[in-house]
């Protein structure tokens, strides 16, 4: 029996739809609790090529929500997920990339894909992907899970970007590692990401692009709304850059103290606190670019917000995921 017989039978798929899936190339950023169901369902559906990027290795604490990794303790997640995917469906090419999503290389990865899935559990990665997808006209399916709740949204590709819906700093940047999460929560949200991705690739109507869904699995309550008319921010956004994009002429601020980061992100960085910036705080020289560096980008964003009212020049953020920590 044909592997895809049950989905080809759907009038929304058919032979033509299956051919579109087989020709599709997607980028999946993150092979954790969201990325695992995404990869499983997209590979099962018969996508042509999946590029999967993740920096982590499998740990025992992952297994309650990433059960495919049981035999792969200590293995890079991207490679382990690719091995499982190849066993599930050899017809889908899965290319693992073991590393962080880099703002310097993200535009090329996004440009080579028909669709991007943000499963990274990192607000810096989410905004970087949104910026790249908006510029390249690529659809972005982004999700976030925490505790017993989370959301999935369809952005860019003709719909508003993540910044249009969330122009300001998130209220909380807790992660699954710091706040905890139940496995079925991320499993459900990842499955929804896969469904939205398939809907975009199959050109179903109504499109999930411009749709936001939030699920509270504590109270078993769900909400959804469309944001097709959301406007992109007027003010210049705080964009993320990679360490290799630094310039020696930058007004570079390392926001981590020496206990957190014994070595600053670059030798010419000066150490300051977020609270140092404001009406009477330090400012770049005319023509300089201000760059704020921390681990997740949280403090960098806050410092940029404090500088912006007093200085109109270019501001960039650098999220340096070093082991010293940022909170």
Buried (B, 14 or more C-beta within 10 A) or exposed (E): EEEBEEBBEEEEBBEEBBEBBBEBBBBBBBBBBBBBBBBBBBBBBBBBBBBBBBBBBBEEEBBEBBEBBEEBEEBBBBBBBBBBBBEBBEEBBBEBBBEBBBBEBBBEBBBEBBBBBBBBBBBBBBBBBBBBBBEBEBBBBBBBBBBBBBBBBBBBBEBBBBBBBBBEBEEEBEBBEEEEBBBEBBBBBBBBBBBBBBBBBBEBEEBBBBBBBBBBBEEEEEEEEBBEEBEEEEEEBBBBBBBEBBEEEBBBBBBBEEEBBEEBBBEBBEEBEBEBBEEEBBBBEEEBBBBBBBBBBBBBBBBBBBBBEEBEBBBBBBBBBBEBEBE
